[in-house]
């Protein structure tokens, strides 16, 4: 066990999508392994909850390239968003840390999809 605990302190950890690294699940890993070097990769370090991902690496930024710049330089493929109209009323769903409250959103979405599924299953019968 002495050899293993010695090896654990020598590990280099690389985390892609590093903006997630402030989550407890990630901090459990970095706390356990105690890496001598932590390399975080992200094009979007800003978080809606304002947690500081740079702090995890002692503000040691080797190279900084933001999402828009990475796309413009051809390092990333451009993306396109297409909006699809949805009749869901989001006005009564609480927002916590910049996101809709998941259990409430899920409850309403499940209710909506159950209703749509029922309509879809009934309609073929009405045309026979």
C-alpha positions as CSV (number, residue, x, y, z in Angstrom):
1,X,0.0,0.0,0.0
2,X,2.9,2.3,0.6
3,X,3.9,2.1,-3.1
4,X,0.4,2.8,-4.3
5,X,0.0,5.9,-2.1
6,X,3.3,7.2,-3.3
7,X,2.2,6.7,-7.0
8,X,-1.1,8.5,-6.3
9,X,0.8,11.7,-5.5
10,X,2.7,11.6,-8.8
11,X,-0.4,11.5,-11.1
12,X,-1.1,14.1,-13.7
13,X,-4.8,14.6,-14.2
14,X,-6.2,16.0,-17.5
15,X,-9.8,17.1,-17.3
16,X,-11.7,18.0,-20.5
17,X,-14.7,20.3,-20.2
18,X,-12.9,21.8,-17.2
19,X,-15.7,24.2,-16.4
20,X,-17.4,21.2,-14.7
21,X,-14.3,20.6,-12.5
22,X,-15.7,22.7,-9.6
23,X,-18.5,20.1,-9.1
24,X,-18.2,17.9,-6.1
25,X,-17.8,14.7,-8.2
26,X,-14.7,16.2,-9.8
27,X,-13.3,17.7,-6.6
28,X,-13.6,14.2,-5.0
29,X,-11.2,12.9,-7.7
30,X,-8.7,15.6,-7.4
31,X,-8.8,15.5,-3.6
32,X,-8.2,11.8,-3.6
33,X,-5.3,11.7,-6.2
34,X,-3.7,15.0,-5.2
35,X,-2.1,15.6,-8.6
36,X,1.1,17.4,-8.9
37,X,-0.2,18.9,-12.1
38,X,-3.8,19.4,-13.1
39,X,-4.5,20.2,-16.8
40,X,-7.9,21.6,-17.5
41,X,-9.2,22.1,-21.0
42,X,-12.3,24.2,-21.7
43,X,-13.3,26.9,-24.2
44,X,-16.0,28.2,-21.8
45,X,-14.5,28.8,-18.3
46,X,-17.3,31.2,-17.2
47,X,-20.0,29.5,-15.2
48,X,-23.5,30.7,-14.4
49,X,-22.9,30.1,-10.7
50,X,-19.7,32.2,-10.9
51,X,-17.5,29.5,-9.4
52,X,-13.9,30.1,-10.4
53,X,-12.3,27.2,-12.4
54,X,-9.0,29.0,-12.7
55,X,-8.5,28.8,-8.9
56,X,-8.3,25.0,-9.2
57,X,-5.1,25.4,-11.2
58,X,-3.7,28.2,-9.1
59,X,-4.5,30.6,-12.0
60,X,-1.8,28.9,-14.1
61,X,-3.1,29.5,-17.6
62,X,-0.8,28.1,-20.2
63,X,-2.9,29.0,-23.2
64,X,-6.2,30.8,-23.5
65,X,-8.4,30.4,-26.5
66,X,-12.1,31.3,-26.3
67,X,-14.8,29.4,-28.1
68,X,-15.4,32.0,-30.8
69,X,-11.7,32.4,-31.5
70,X,-11.3,28.6,-31.7
71,X,-14.1,28.4,-34.3
72,X,-12.7,31.4,-36.2
73,X,-9.2,29.7,-36.3
74,X,-10.7,26.4,-37.6
75,X,-9.9,24.4,-34.4
76,X,-13.5,23.7,-33.8
77,X,-16.4,23.1,-36.1
78,X,-19.0,25.9,-36.1
79,X,-22.3,25.0,-34.7
80,X,-25.8,26.1,-35.6
81,X,-28.8,26.3,-33.3
82,X,-32.3,25.8,-34.6
83,X,-35.1,27.0,-32.4
84,X,-38.3,24.9,-32.2
85,X,-41.4,26.4,-30.9
86,X,-42.7,24.8,-27.8
87,X,-45.9,25.7,-26.0
88,X,-44.5,25.0,-22.5
89,X,-45.1,27.9,-20.1
90,X,-41.8,28.3,-18.3
91,X,-43.0,31.4,-16.4
92,X,-44.0,29.5,-13.2
93,X,-40.9,27.2,-13.1
94,X,-38.4,28.4,-10.5
95,X,-34.9,29.3,-11.7
96,X,-32.0,28.3,-9.4
97,X,-28.4,29.3,-10.2
98,X,-29.4,30.4,-13.7
99,X,-31.2,27.1,-14.5
100,X,-34.7,25.9,-14.3
101,X,-35.4,23.7,-11.3
102,X,-34.9,20.3,-12.8
103,X,-37.5,18.3,-10.9
104,X,-40.2,20.8,-11.6
105,X,-39.3,21.1,-15.3
106,X,-39.1,17.3,-15.6
107,X,-42.5,16.9,-13.9
108,X,-44.1,19.4,-16.4
109,X,-42.4,17.9,-19.4
110,X,-43.4,14.3,-18.4
111,X,-47.0,15.5,-18.1
112,X,-46.8,17.2,-21.5
113,X,-45.3,14.2,-23.2
114,X,-47.7,11.8,-21.6
115,X,-50.6,13.9,-22.9
116,X,-49.0,14.0,-26.4
117,X,-48.5,10.2,-26.3
118,X,-52.1,9.7,-25.4
119,X,-53.3,11.9,-28.2
120,X,-51.0,10.1,-30.7
121,X,-52.3,6.7,-29.6
122,X,-56.0,7.8,-29.7
123,X,-55.9,9.5,-33.1
124,X,-55.2,6.4,-35.3
125,X,-58.2,4.8,-33.7
126,X,-60.5,7.7,-34.5
127,X,-59.7,7.4,-38.2
128,X,-60.4,3.7,-38.6
